[in-house]
């Protein structure tokens, strides 16, 4: 089963995203620990990561390259309040799949829902048939 890892310092944001994707039928893992995130990726429990701009005292720019080294096929969706253009360029070069702004109202969650759906669709279309 394909897994979605939600990694963010913001407890409320993690809970809201987890509820949204559990309700949609995804296998969801939630953490605010970089060690737990890396473990889930190494064990292949998560193929898509919804990541805040910071968690466990690390910035996304520090963690994205590390996570991609753990699994080069990992799909990372960055969810942040804002990001500077130079930071976004760097993260795109590092291999993020998508950048979304943190939802400020319930209807804003649709963008993230579509990004996650697209990420899983991309993974499934790239997998060889068994």
Secondary structure, DSSP 8 states (H G I E B T S, - for coil): --EEEEE-S-HHHHHHHHHHHHHTT-EEEEES-HHHHHHHHHTT--SEEEEESEETTEEHHHHHHHHHHH-TT-EEEEEES---HHHHHHHHHHT-SEEEE--SSGGGHHHHHHHHHHHHHHHHHHS---
